[in-house]
Amino acid sequence: MQRNFLLYFLITVVGSLFIGRLFYLQVLKEDNYNPTNNGAVKVEFDYPERGYIYDRNGVLLVANQLSYDVMIEPEKVKPLDTLEFCKLLKIDKKDFIKRYNRAARYATYLPSVFLKQLAKEDFAFLQEKLHKYQGFFIQKRVIREYPINAAANVLGYIGEVNESLARESDYYQAGELIGKDGIEKQYEEYLRGRKGVKYLTKNSLNKVTGSYNNGANDSLAENGKDLMLTLDIELQQYAQKLMTGKRGGIVALEPSTGEILALVTAPSYDPNMLVGRKRSKNSLILMNPNNPDKPTYDRGLKATYPPGSPFKMMNALIGLQEGVISEKSYFYCNGGYRYGNRPNEFMGCHCNIYGKPIHLKTAIAKSCNSYFSNTYKLIVEKNNNPSKGLDNWSTHVKSFGLGNYLGYDLPQGSPGLIPTGAYYENAYTYSWNASTNISNAIGQGEILTTPIQLANFTAAIANKGFFYTPHILKEVDKSPIKNVNYTVKKQTTIDTKHFTPVIEAMHEVFKTGTGKYSQVKGIDICGKTGTSENYAIVNGKRVKLEDHSILVAFAPKENPKIAIAIFVENGGYGSTIAAPITSLLIEKYLNGHISKETKYREKAMLNLSLQSEYDKLIPKIPKVASGTK
């Protein structure tokens, strides 16, 4: 009797466990159950078309082309003629083994890419013979195509999902394509769409017997969304052309919206170089850290430079806001500004105004160092507390977007540097004052900015005290973006009334000042030329090289349509290279063409190369004397 009871008890317990498990799997867990965990289920993906990308005028920038990948399911692979198969794929046996092992490590029961992006002629030939090789099949894939050789730094590129990301992701499989940089990375979720999935049941012989769960778990592919950028590709191409033979960055914004019209880094590369099977070979060249041109390094967003003389307008605005200067305030120059008693404590100046009072308008137009050194000193030492004075100065500067990432919608950037009082308290063990960091008065010293930050600063001046966060996305599937970060004004700490005299002075720069030789007939350009000192380590020594050429500008003076910042590395004076390039870009954008009167300027800039200057940066390898070992 006791034995019978024990037997019935065990049967009841085991039966209850089976029933409970079935209830859990079929009822409670069914909604979240992943069929791919079942070895008797085969998964097939249908890859959607990636979204197209257009410029602000509807010009196609990024399209798609069909590609073919050889896929592998390691557990299905049977013994094969490896040499024959390798010959078909144009690989060697060592490469075959490496690819097979990589797929097996990822998952023996899941398909992954064995060989990507076959040429069309190879695909046609292989397709006829692939039935002989179990465990391998062809997967159609969509890859990118770039009709225009421009804006590679903006558009970015796509690349394969690695095993690590695939394990962490509930969407991507190893070998699939994902945005790696630029727009492709930033707006991956818009562009990728959603792949379709079909689940098929298999029998013990691994043959497909039908649809799993009557297709209830299947889904259709959804194509990616098309994007319209704020970029003007014609302006972008022209800017890239003007930067041929030069290094640097150009950023052009629309002041009234913050839309990025052009974002140039030079040198750059053809975006088609990172498409298809040639991508691996080309990426080794383009992304090589020893490549002196750094074509994949976005100088418009990441490179930091001292802003030079354009920063004088910042100190002018802060001086007016703090009440330490007015339009009528004046200082004398006499060849420079002395900030100490030692012979080297003297900042030279090239305004060439001696023995005459210099007012704000003239100081900006002629770029007087003495005027802005005096102004900076008055700002920082206003309340006889340099540390708090510099904090106040720093707050004003940062309100223009300097010293941070700005919040634009591209995945690269540098914050630059705007020092505070604490910065110098930590740097010096002794007391300090404005004279200690007087170089900040003229945009040198510790100040570092990126081209996009200076373009934004210029747009804020054009708007008389506010800016919109720079951004590159305009529409998604023909619907305007509604992100408040890009549609709400950001106010600076400077009152509107103080911008008028500074704008008048910037206009004077192109009338009678340092930019007068780059005027454009019929367009009132407001701007400021500049240079920034440039040092580099060459063969282990700190060497003074040709200064960087800088210019910021907006136009027209009334109702500005474009604001620009240009840095040309090793370009010398801002008036000699940055200014003519700026005026050409403004004329091209506002008028749609270059006039006969300025064709000579265009020809000069197109033919100008600074390669000899850049060659000085290449370390010289000592020659070994002949006859030695």
Backbone torsions as a table, in degrees:
resi	resn	phi	psi	omega
1	MET	NA	-44.0	-178.7
2	GLN	-66.9	-37.6	178.5
3	ARG	-65.8	-41.7	178.7
4	ASN	-62.4	-39.5	179.0
5	PHE	-63.4	-43.9	-179.9
6	LEU	-62.3	-40.5	179.9
7	LEU	-64.0	-47.3	178.7
8	TYR	-61.3	-37.8	-179.1
9	PHE	-64.7	-44.4	179.9
10	LEU	-65.1	-41.6	178.7
11	ILE	-61.5	-41.9	-179.6
12	THR	-64.8	-43.6	-179.0
13	VAL	-64.8	-48.0	-178.8
14	VAL	-63.9	-42.1	177.9
15	GLY	-61.8	-41.4	178.8
16	SER	-63.5	-39.3	178.6
17	LEU	-63.6	-42.8	178.9
18	PHE	-63.8	-45.8	-179.8
19	ILE	-63.1	-42.1	179.0
20	GLY	-63.1	-41.4	179.9
21	ARG	-65.6	-43.2	178.3
22	LEU	-63.4	-40.7	178.2
23	PHE	-62.3	-41.0	179.6
24	TYR	-64.2	-45.5	-177.1
25	LEU	-71.1	-41.1	-171.5
26	GLN	-91.3	-22.0	-176.8
27	VAL	-114.6	-60.4	-174.3
28	LEU	-70.3	-40.4	-172.7
29	LYS	-98.1	-4.9	-171.0
30	GLU	-60.1	-38.2	-177.6
31	ASP	-64.1	-32.5	-176.8
32	ASN	-103.9	3.6	-175.7
33	TYR	-71.0	131.9	179.6
34	ASN	-100.0	110.1	-177.5
35	PRO	-60.2	-22.3	-178.4
36	THR	-66.5	-15.9	177.8
37	ASN	-79.2	-7.1	-179.8
38	ASN	-97.1	118.9	-178.3
39	GLY	-64.4	-15.9	-179.6
40	ALA	-90.1	8.0	-178.7
41	VAL	-117.7	128.4	175.3
42	LYS	-99.2	137.8	-178.8
43	VAL	-110.8	128.6	174.4
44	GLU	-120.0	133.2	-179.9
45	PHE	-105.1	143.3	173.0
46	ASP	-114.4	110.0	-172.9
47	TYR	-85.0	131.5	-178.1
48	PRO	-80.6	167.6	171.3
49	GLU	-74.9	134.4	176.1
50	ARG	-73.2	148.0	-177.7
51	GLY	-61.5	146.3	177.0
52	TYR	-81.5	158.1	179.8
53	ILE	-126.0	132.6	-177.4
54	TYR	-125.7	158.8	173.2
55	ASP	-85.4	-178.7	-173.7
56	ARG	-63.7	-21.2	-179.2
57	ASN	-102.3	11.4	177.2
58	GLY	84.8	11.7	177.6
59	VAL	-77.5	129.7	-177.8
60	LEU	-70.9	125.0	-179.6
61	LEU	-107.6	-35.6	-178.3
62	VAL	-137.0	126.5	178.7
63	ALA	-124.6	-169.9	-178.8
64	ASN	-124.0	155.3	171.3
65	GLN	-140.5	152.1	-176.3
66	LEU	-80.4	138.0	178.2
67	SER	-132.4	163.9	-178.1
68	TYR	-130.5	124.9	177.9
69	ASP	-107.6	142.2	170.2
70	VAL	-87.6	119.4	-178.2
71	MET	-101.5	158.3	179.4
72	ILE	-137.0	140.4	167.8
73	GLU	-119.0	97.5	-169.8
74	PRO	-52.1	-38.5	-176.0
75	GLU	-67.9	-16.5	-178.8
76	LYS	-95.6	-10.2	-176.4
77	VAL	-69.2	128.7	178.0
78	LYS	-106.5	161.7	176.8
79	PRO	-51.1	135.6	-174.9
80	LEU	-142.9	166.3	175.1
81	ASP	-78.2	92.4	-173.4
82	THR	-60.1	-42.1	-177.4
83	LEU	-64.1	-41.3	179.2
84	GLU	-66.0	-42.9	-179.5
85	PHE	-64.3	-42.9	179.3
86	CYS	-62.6	-37.6	178.5
87	LYS	-63.4	-39.4	177.7
88	LEU	-62.5	-39.7	-176.3
89	LEU	-89.1	-5.7	-179.4
90	LYS	62.4	43.6	174.6
91	ILE	-130.3	171.1	177.6
92	ASP	-104.2	172.8	-175.6
93	LYS	-63.7	-37.5	179.0
94	LYS	-61.4	-41.8	178.4
95	ASP	-66.3	-38.7	177.7
96	PHE	-58.3	-49.4	-178.3
97	ILE	-61.9	-42.4	179.9
98	LYS	-61.0	-45.1	-178.9
99	ARG	-67.8	-40.5	179.0
100	TYR	-63.1	-46.7	-179.1
101	ASN	-62.8	-37.9	179.0
102	ARG	-63.5	-43.6	179.1
103	ALA	-65.1	-40.0	-179.7
104	ALA	-66.3	-37.3	178.0
105	ARG	-64.6	-37.3	-179.0
106	TYR	-66.9	-56.0	176.6
107	ALA	-175.1	125.6	-178.3
108	THR	-73.3	-23.9	-175.0
109	TYR	-101.3	-3.3	179.8
110	LEU	-109.9	144.3	176.8
111	PRO	-73.2	143.6	174.1
112	SER	-146.3	167.4	-175.6
113	VAL	-73.1	126.5	174.6
114	PHE	-95.3	-47.1	177.9
115	LEU	-143.2	122.5	-172.4
116	LYS	-95.1	152.5	166.0
117	GLN	51.4	68.0	174.8
118	LEU	-68.6	149.3	171.5
119	ALA	-70.2	153.5	-176.0
120	LYS	-57.9	-41.2	-178.2
121	GLU	-68.6	-34.5	177.5
122	ASP	-70.0	-38.0	179.7
123	PHE	-61.2	-46.8	-177.6
124	ALA	-60.7	-41.2	-178.8
125	PHE	-70.4	-43.1	-177.0
126	LEU	-68.7	-36.3	-176.6
127	GLN	-57.8	-33.8	-178.8
128	GLU	-70.5	-25.9	-172.9
129	LYS	-110.5	-5.8	-172.3
130	LEU	-67.5	-21.2	-178.6
131	HIS	-63.2	-19.9	179.7
132	LYS	-75.2	-15.1	-172.1
133	TYR	-117.6	95.4	-177.9
134	GLN	-66.9	144.8	179.8
135	GLY	92.2	-6.6	178.1
136	PHE	-117.5	142.3	175.9
137	PHE	-153.1	166.7	-179.1
138	ILE	-97.0	132.3	176.1
139	GLN	-118.1	121.9	175.3
140	LYS	-70.7	141.1	-178.5
141	ARG	-140.2	150.9	176.7
142	VAL	-103.6	124.3	175.5
143	ILE	-117.8	171.0	-172.6
144	ARG	-85.2	156.7	176.4
145	GLU	-142.3	134.4	-176.5
146	TYR	-115.6	102.5	-177.9
147	PRO	-64.2	-24.7	-176.5
148	ILE	-121.6	130.5	178.7
149	ASN	-82.3	80.7	-179.4
150	ALA	-164.7	157.8	170.8
151	ALA	61.2	33.0	178.5
152	ALA	-58.2	-37.6	-179.3
153	ASN	-66.7	-27.5	179.8
154	VAL	-82.8	-47.9	-173.8
155	LEU	-72.1	-34.7	-177.2
156	GLY	76.8	-156.2	-178.7
157	TYR	-156.6	167.6	176.7
158	ILE	-113.3	152.1	179.8
159	GLY	-147.4	178.3	-175.7
160	GLU	-75.5	145.4	170.7
161	VAL	-73.7	127.4	179.6
162	ASN	-84.6	172.0	-175.5
163	GLU	-62.9	-37.4	-178.6
164	SER	-62.8	-48.0	179.3
165	LEU	-65.9	-38.1	-179.7
166	ALA	-61.8	-38.7	179.6
167	ARG	-67.2	-33.8	-178.1
168	GLU	-82.1	-23.2	-172.6
169	SER	-92.1	144.4	173.3
170	ASP	-97.0	8.4	-179.9
171	TYR	-120.4	-48.2	-172.5
172	TYR	-85.8	144.5	170.4
173	GLN	-108.0	153.6	178.7
174	ALA	-57.3	135.1	178.0
175	GLY	93.3	-13.4	175.5
176	GLU	-71.3	169.9	-175.0
177	LEU	-102.5	143.1	-177.8
178	ILE	-146.2	150.1	177.2
179	GLY	-64.9	131.1	-175.8
180	LYS	-108.5	-19.7	-177.0
181	ASP	-162.4	165.3	174.2
182	GLY	59.0	-149.1	179.8
183	ILE	-58.9	-38.9	-179.3
184	GLU	-57.5	-36.1	179.3
185	LYS	-83.9	-46.6	-174.9
186	GLN	-60.9	-40.3	-176.2
187	TYR	-115.8	37.6	179.3
188	GLU	-53.9	-44.8	-175.1
189	GLU	-66.7	-31.6	173.8
190	TYR	-70.9	-46.2	-169.6
191	LEU	-76.4	-33.0	-171.0
192	ARG	-73.2	-26.4	-172.5
193	GLY	71.0	-151.0	176.4
194	ARG	-140.7	125.9	-177.9
195	LYS	-72.7	146.7	175.8
196	GLY	-83.2	151.2	-178.6
197	VAL	-131.1	135.0	176.4
198	LYS	-126.9	128.6	-179.7
199	TYR	-106.5	128.8	-177.6
200	LEU	-124.6	140.2	178.6
201	THR	-86.1	149.7	179.8
202	LYS	-125.8	151.4	175.9
203	ASN	-94.6	-172.4	-176.6
204	SER	-65.5	-17.8	178.1
205	LEU	-95.5	12.0	178.5
206	ASN	66.1	21.8	177.1
207	LYS	-95.2	140.7	179.5
208	VAL	-69.7	128.3	-178.3
209	THR	-111.2	-9.4	179.3
210	GLY	158.0	-171.1	-178.5
211	SER	-83.6	137.0	178.5
212	TYR	-75.0	132.1	175.2
213	ASN	54.7	33.4	179.2
214	ASN	57.1	28.4	176.7
215	GLY	78.7	8.9	-177.3
216	ALA	-63.6	-27.8	-178.5
217	ASN	-93.1	-5.6	-177.8
218	ASP	-73.1	155.9	176.1
219	SER	-143.9	151.9	179.4
220	LEU	-88.8	151.5	176.9
221	ALA	-71.4	144.2	175.7
222	GLU	-120.3	122.1	-179.7
223	ASN	-64.0	151.9	178.3
224	GLY	-67.5	164.0	-178.8
225	LYS	-86.0	142.8	176.3
226	ASP	-79.5	141.5	179.9
227	LEU	-115.9	139.3	168.6
228	MET	-109.6	125.8	179.5
229	LEU	-91.6	164.0	175.5
230	THR	-79.7	-10.1	-175.4
231	LEU	-62.0	138.9	169.2
232	ASP	-101.1	102.1	-170.7
233	ILE	-66.0	-28.4	178.1
234	GLU	-67.1	-42.4	176.4
235	LEU	-66.4	-40.8	179.1
236	GLN	-59.6	-47.5	-179.7
237	GLN	-62.9	-40.7	-178.5
238	TYR	-66.7	-41.1	178.7
239	ALA	-63.7	-42.1	177.9
240	GLN	-62.8	-37.8	179.6
241	LYS	-64.6	-42.9	179.4
242	LEU	-66.6	-23.9	-178.7
243	MET	-92.1	6.6	176.2
244	THR	-60.0	131.2	-179.1
245	GLY	81.4	9.7	-177.4
246	LYS	-133.5	160.9	173.3
247	ARG	-118.0	144.0	177.9
248	GLY	153.0	-164.8	-178.3
249	GLY	-140.4	146.2	175.8
250	ILE	-131.3	130.9	174.6
251	VAL	-129.3	127.6	176.7
252	ALA	-120.7	131.0	-179.1
253	LEU	-122.1	157.4	168.6
254	GLU	-94.9	109.9	-172.8
255	PRO	-57.5	-35.5	-174.4
256	SER	-74.6	-10.5	-179.0
257	THR	-134.0	-20.7	-173.6
258	GLY	81.5	6.3	-179.6
259	GLU	-70.4	136.1	179.8
260	ILE	-81.9	117.2	-179.2
261	LEU	-88.1	-34.4	178.2
262	ALA	-151.4	140.4	177.9
263	LEU	-140.4	97.8	-169.9
264	VAL	-112.0	134.2	167.8
265	THR	-122.3	139.0	-178.4
266	ALA	-135.4	134.9	-1.6
267	PRO	-73.3	160.3	177.7
268	SER	-125.2	-157.6	-178.4
269	TYR	-152.5	164.6	177.1
270	ASP	-75.8	121.5	-177.4
271	PRO	-60.1	-22.9	178.4
272	ASN	-68.5	-12.1	178.1
273	MET	-67.2	-22.7	-178.4
274	LEU	-106.9	35.5	177.9
275	VAL	-122.6	139.5	173.5
276	GLY	77.8	-164.4	-174.1
277	ARG	-70.7	-16.9	178.5
278	LYS	-80.1	-5.7	-176.8
279	ARG	-60.3	-46.1	-177.0
280	SER	-58.6	-46.7	-179.4
281	LYS	-63.8	-44.6	-178.0
282	ASN	-70.1	-34.2	-178.8
283	SER	-65.9	-32.5	177.1
284	LEU	-62.4	-33.0	179.1
285	ILE	-79.9	-49.8	-174.8
286	LEU	-67.1	-37.3	-174.5
287	MET	-100.0	8.4	177.4
288	ASN	-63.0	120.4	-178.8
289	PRO	-60.9	-18.2	178.9
290	ASN	-90.8	-0.8	176.3
291	ASN	-72.3	112.7	-174.7
292	PRO	-64.2	-24.6	-178.9
293	ASP	-77.7	-23.5	-178.3
294	LYS	45.0	60.0	-174.5
295	PRO	-65.2	-23.0	179.4
296	THR	-93.3	0.6	178.6
297	TYR	-89.5	116.7	-175.0
298	ASP	-81.8	97.8	-177.7
299	ARG	-68.1	-25.1	178.8
300	GLY	-68.2	-28.7	-177.3
301	LEU	-108.6	-30.6	-170.4
302	LYS	-110.0	-31.6	-175.8
303	ALA	-69.6	132.6	178.9
304	THR	-110.9	133.1	-178.9
305	TYR	-134.7	151.8	166.8
306	PRO	-63.0	133.6	-174.5
307	PRO	-72.6	-15.8	179.0
308	GLY	64.8	-151.1	-172.1
309	SER	-60.0	-29.9	175.4
310	PRO	-55.2	-23.0	179.2
311	PHE	-72.0	-15.4	178.2
312	LYS	-61.0	-30.7	177.9
313	MET	-66.4	-32.2	175.9
314	MET	-64.5	-47.5	179.5
315	ASN	-66.2	-31.4	175.4
316	ALA	-64.0	-45.9	-179.4
317	LEU	-64.3	-42.2	179.1
318	ILE	-66.7	-40.6	178.2
319	GLY	-60.6	-41.7	177.8
320	LEU	-66.7	-42.8	-179.3
321	GLN	-64.7	-40.4	-178.8
322	GLU	-80.6	-6.1	176.8
323	GLY	74.8	16.9	-179.9
324	VAL	-88.0	-15.8	172.2
325	ILE	-138.8	166.1	172.4
326	SER	-139.1	178.9	177.4
327	GLU	-60.2	-27.5	-176.4
328	LYS	-91.1	-8.7	178.3
329	SER	-63.2	146.0	178.7
330	TYR	-143.9	157.1	176.3
331	PHE	-139.0	160.3	175.5
332	TYR	-101.2	151.5	-176.6
333	CYS	-106.0	-62.2	-178.7
334	ASN	57.0	41.8	173.8
335	GLY	87.6	-1.6	178.3
336	GLY	157.1	-170.9	-176.9
337	TYR	-124.1	122.8	178.2
338	ARG	-95.4	124.7	-178.0
339	TYR	-118.2	13.0	176.8
340	GLY	-168.0	-179.5	-176.8
341	ASN	-94.4	-13.0	-178.8
342	ARG	-79.0	153.8	-177.8
343	PRO	-58.1	-34.4	-177.5
344	ASN	-84.7	-4.0	-179.4
345	GLU	-90.5	62.3	-178.4
346	PHE	-146.2	126.9	178.6
347	MET	-101.1	114.1	-178.6
348	GLY	-70.5	164.5	-179.1
349	CYS	-145.1	148.4	-178.0
350	HIS	-116.6	22.2	-179.9
351	CYS	-73.3	-19.6	177.1
352	ASN	60.5	32.6	175.6
353	ILE	-112.9	110.7	-176.7
354	TYR	-115.8	136.6	173.0
355	GLY	68.3	14.6	179.6
356	LYS	-126.0	145.1	175.9
357	PRO	-67.9	134.4	-179.0
358	ILE	-109.7	121.7	179.1
359	HIS	-96.0	172.4	-173.5
360	LEU	-54.2	-49.2	-176.0
361	LYS	-59.3	-45.4	179.6
362	THR	-69.2	-36.5	-178.5
363	ALA	-61.9	-39.6	177.9
364	ILE	-74.6	-44.8	-177.5
365	ALA	-61.7	-39.4	-177.8
366	LYS	-99.8	-1.7	177.1
367	SER	58.4	57.0	-176.9
368	CYS	-80.5	117.2	178.9
369	ASN	-67.2	-36.5	-177.7
370	SER	-63.8	-42.5	-178.6
371	TYR	-58.6	-46.4	-173.9
372	PHE	-82.0	-20.6	172.1
373	SER	-68.8	-42.9	176.1
374	ASN	-63.4	-40.9	-179.9
375	THR	-64.1	-46.3	-179.9
376	TYR	-60.5	-43.1	179.9
377	LYS	-60.8	-41.8	179.4
378	LEU	-66.3	-36.2	179.4
379	ILE	-66.8	-51.5	-173.6
380	VAL	-70.3	-35.7	-175.8
381	GLU	-103.1	22.6	-176.2
382	LYS	-55.2	-44.9	-177.4
383	ASN	-112.7	26.0	177.6
384	ASN	58.4	28.6	176.6
385	ASN	-137.6	86.5	-174.0
386	PRO	-54.6	-37.2	-177.8
387	SER	-64.7	-48.1	177.5
388	LYS	-69.0	-34.4	178.1
389	GLY	-63.6	-39.9	178.9
390	LEU	-71.3	-34.7	175.5
391	ASP	-60.4	-43.0	179.2
392	ASN	-64.3	-44.3	176.4
393	TRP	-58.5	-45.6	-179.0
394	SER	-62.8	-38.8	178.8
395	THR	-62.1	-43.5	177.0
396	HIS	-60.2	-46.9	-177.0
397	VAL	-61.7	-44.5	-177.0
398	LYS	-68.8	-21.1	178.7
399	SER	-67.7	-14.3	176.6
400	PHE	-91.9	3.6	178.7
401	GLY	93.6	3.6	178.0
402	LEU	-82.5	150.2	178.3
403	GLY	83.3	9.3	175.6
404	ASN	-148.5	-178.8	-174.2
405	TYR	-82.2	-3.2	177.3
406	LEU	72.7	-31.6	179.6
407	GLY	90.4	16.0	178.9
408	TYR	-68.2	165.4	-172.3
409	ASP	-98.2	53.1	172.2
410	LEU	-133.3	147.0	-168.7
411	PRO	-81.3	4.2	178.7
412	GLN	-116.7	161.0	176.1
413	GLY	165.6	166.5	174.3
414	SER	-136.1	142.3	-179.7
415	PRO	-77.6	-17.1	-173.8
416	GLY	70.6	-160.9	180.0
417	LEU	-150.2	123.7	169.6
418	ILE	-122.5	108.2	-173.5
419	PRO	-68.6	155.8	175.3
420	THR	-117.8	178.4	176.5
421	GLY	-60.3	-40.6	-179.5
422	ALA	-61.2	-33.5	-179.8
423	TYR	-58.0	-45.4	-178.4
424	TYR	-81.3	-27.1	174.6
425	GLU	-62.2	-38.3	178.5
426	ASN	-76.6	-28.5	-175.6
427	ALA	-79.7	-30.2	-174.9
428	TYR	-119.7	137.1	176.6
429	THR	-88.6	-11.2	-180.0
430	TYR	-111.3	170.2	-179.5
431	SER	-67.8	150.3	-178.1
432	TRP	-138.5	165.2	177.3
433	ASN	-146.7	-168.3	-177.1
434	ALA	-59.9	-33.2	-179.0
435	SER	-65.5	-27.2	-179.8
436	THR	-62.7	-36.6	-179.1
437	ASN	-123.3	40.0	-174.7
438	ILE	-61.5	-20.8	178.9
439	SER	-62.4	-22.7	175.9
440	ASN	-60.3	-23.3	-178.6
441	ALA	-63.4	-29.1	-175.9
442	ILE	-117.9	22.3	175.7
443	GLY	76.0	25.4	175.9
444	GLN	-113.7	-133.3	177.4
445	GLY	58.4	-135.2	-176.9
446	GLU	-89.8	-4.8	-175.8
447	ILE	-69.5	131.4	175.3
448	LEU	-133.1	135.2	-179.4
449	THR	-137.1	159.1	174.0
450	THR	-102.4	158.8	177.4
451	PRO	-55.8	-39.6	-178.7
452	ILE	-68.0	-32.1	176.5
453	GLN	-66.7	-40.9	179.8
454	LEU	-70.8	-33.8	175.6
455	ALA	-63.9	-40.8	178.7
456	ASN	-66.1	-40.8	175.4
457	PHE	-57.9	-42.6	179.6
458	THR	-66.8	-40.3	177.3
459	ALA	-62.8	-37.3	178.7
460	ALA	-65.4	-36.1	175.9
461	ILE	-67.8	-44.2	179.2
462	ALA	-58.5	-35.0	179.5
463	ASN	-86.6	0.1	-179.7
464	LYS	59.6	45.9	168.3
465	GLY	121.9	2.2	177.3
466	PHE	-144.5	164.8	175.9
467	PHE	-149.6	162.1	170.8
468	TYR	-106.2	140.7	179.8
469	THR	-55.2	126.0	179.0
470	PRO	-57.6	139.8	179.1
471	HIS	-152.5	158.8	-173.3
472	ILE	-112.3	-18.2	-179.0
473	LEU	-92.4	130.3	-178.8
474	LYS	-108.7	-47.4	-178.0
475	GLU	-141.6	151.3	172.3
476	VAL	-121.4	117.2	-175.8
477	ASP	48.0	47.4	176.0
478	LYS	68.4	12.9	175.0
479	SER	-107.8	123.0	-179.9
480	PRO	-58.2	146.1	178.5
481	ILE	-67.4	148.5	-178.1
482	LYS	-123.7	21.7	-179.9
483	ASN	-71.3	116.4	-176.0
484	VAL	-63.4	-22.3	178.4
485	ASN	-61.2	-24.9	-177.4
486	TYR	-108.0	-2.4	-176.1
487	THR	-120.1	-1.4	179.6
488	VAL	-107.5	134.6	-179.2
489	LYS	-63.8	140.2	171.0
490	LYS	-107.0	114.8	-177.2
491	GLN	-84.1	139.4	172.3
492	THR	-85.4	175.9	-179.3
493	THR	-88.6	4.6	-176.8
494	ILE	-99.8	131.7	178.8
495	ASP	-64.7	147.4	-176.7
496	THR	-55.3	-40.0	-174.1
497	LYS	-60.9	-24.9	-176.0
498	HIS	-79.6	-11.9	-178.0
499	PHE	-79.8	-27.7	-176.6
500	THR	-57.4	-50.9	179.7
501	PRO	-64.8	-31.2	179.1
502	VAL	-70.8	-41.6	178.0
503	ILE	-63.6	-40.4	177.2
504	GLU	-61.2	-39.2	179.1
505	ALA	-68.3	-38.4	177.6
506	MET	-65.1	-34.5	176.1
507	HIS	-66.0	-37.2	-180.0
508	GLU	-66.3	-28.9	178.0
509	VAL	-55.4	-41.4	-178.2
510	PHE	-89.6	-6.9	176.5
511	LYS	-92.9	-51.5	-175.4
512	THR	-132.1	-6.5	-173.7
513	GLY	-93.9	-147.6	-172.6
514	THR	-70.8	-12.3	178.9
515	GLY	-108.4	13.4	-172.6
516	LYS	-63.9	-25.8	-179.0
517	TYR	-83.2	1.2	178.8
518	SER	-118.1	25.5	176.9
519	GLN	-65.7	155.4	173.9
520	VAL	-124.1	122.3	-177.2
521	LYS	-58.4	127.5	176.5
522	GLY	88.3	-3.1	178.7
523	ILE	-123.9	124.2	176.7
524	ASP	-87.0	102.6	-179.7
525	ILE	-96.1	135.5	174.4
526	CYS	-114.6	126.2	-176.2
527	GLY	-162.5	-174.3	178.1
528	LYS	-153.0	124.0	175.8
529	THR	-82.0	164.0	177.3
530	GLY	-167.5	162.8	171.0
531	THR	-133.1	153.2	173.6
532	SER	-133.3	139.0	-177.5
533	GLU	-62.5	148.7	-171.0
534	ASN	-137.8	113.9	177.1
535	TYR	-119.3	152.0	177.7
536	ALA	-149.0	155.7	175.6
537	ILE	-89.7	113.4	179.8
538	VAL	-123.3	121.5	-177.4
539	ASN	52.3	40.4	175.6
540	GLY	80.7	2.7	-178.8
541	LYS	-120.7	144.8	176.9
542	ARG	-79.5	117.7	-173.2
543	VAL	-119.6	136.7	175.4
544	LYS	-82.7	120.5	179.6
545	LEU	-107.9	178.4	177.5
546	GLU	-59.5	138.0	-178.8
547	ASP	-62.0	157.9	173.0
548	HIS	-78.2	141.4	179.0
549	SER	-96.1	127.3	-172.3
550	ILE	-130.7	146.9	169.2
551	LEU	-155.6	137.9	169.6
552	VAL	-120.2	145.2	-177.6
553	ALA	-162.1	159.0	168.7
554	PHE	-140.9	159.5	-178.9
555	ALA	-162.7	155.6	-13.3
556	PRO	-70.9	172.7	-177.1
557	LYS	-59.9	-43.3	176.7
558	GLU	-95.8	132.3	179.8
559	ASN	54.2	63.1	-175.1
560	PRO	-59.1	139.2	179.8
561	LYS	-108.5	-18.7	-176.7
562	ILE	-149.9	138.5	173.5
563	ALA	-126.5	135.3	-172.0
564	ILE	-132.5	144.8	167.4
565	ALA	-129.3	133.8	-178.7
566	ILE	-130.6	131.1	170.2
567	PHE	-120.8	123.6	173.3
568	VAL	-116.0	110.7	-176.7
569	GLU	-64.1	134.4	178.9
570	ASN	59.9	27.0	-176.0
571	GLY	-88.7	-6.8	179.7
572	GLY	81.2	-144.9	-177.3
573	TYR	-62.3	143.1	178.3
574	GLY	-62.3	-28.3	-177.5
575	SER	-74.5	-18.3	-173.6
576	THR	-91.8	-30.7	-178.4
577	ILE	-125.6	-54.8	-176.4
578	ALA	-61.8	-39.6	-177.7
579	ALA	-65.4	-51.1	178.9
580	PRO	-63.1	-36.5	177.2
581	ILE	-63.6	-42.9	179.2
582	THR	-60.1	-48.1	-177.3
583	SER	-64.0	-35.7	177.5
584	LEU	-65.6	-42.2	179.8
585	LEU	-65.9	-40.8	178.8
586	ILE	-64.5	-44.3	179.2
587	GLU	-63.1	-42.8	-179.6
588	LYS	-62.6	-42.4	-176.3
589	TYR	-73.0	-43.0	-175.5
590	LEU	-81.0	-36.2	-177.2
591	ASN	-101.5	-17.2	179.7
592	GLY	84.0	-2.5	-179.7
593	HIS	-160.7	170.5	176.2
594	ILE	-104.3	126.9	-176.6
595	SER	-73.5	162.9	178.2
596	LYS	-59.8	-34.4	-177.6
597	GLU	-65.4	-24.8	-177.4
598	THR	-112.5	8.7	178.8
599	LYS	-61.5	-34.8	-179.9
600	TYR	-63.3	-35.7	179.9
601	ARG	-68.7	-41.8	178.4
602	GLU	-61.9	-46.7	-179.3
603	LYS	-59.6	-41.5	-178.8
604	ALA	-64.2	-42.0	-178.0
605	MET	-72.9	-36.5	179.0
606	LEU	-66.5	-32.9	-177.3
607	ASN	-89.9	-7.5	-176.1
608	LEU	-81.4	125.0	175.3
609	SER	-123.8	138.4	178.4
610	LEU	-108.7	20.7	-175.0
611	GLN	-59.2	-34.6	179.9
612	SER	-62.4	-32.6	177.0
613	GLU	-70.5	-41.4	-178.1
614	TYR	-69.8	-28.5	178.8
615	ASP	-64.1	-24.4	178.6
616	LYS	-66.3	-20.4	-178.4
617	LEU	-82.8	-13.1	-178.3
618	ILE	-79.8	118.9	-178.8
619	PRO	-57.5	137.4	178.3
620	LYS	-87.5	126.3	-179.9
621	ILE	-87.2	121.7	-179.2
622	PRO	-58.7	135.6	178.6
623	LYS	-79.7	139.0	177.4
624	VAL	-84.4	129.7	-178.6
625	ALA	-61.8	141.0	-179.4
626	SER	-62.2	143.9	178.3
627	GLY	89.9	-5.7	179.3
628	THR	-99.1	163.7	179.6
629	LYS	-114.9	NA	NA
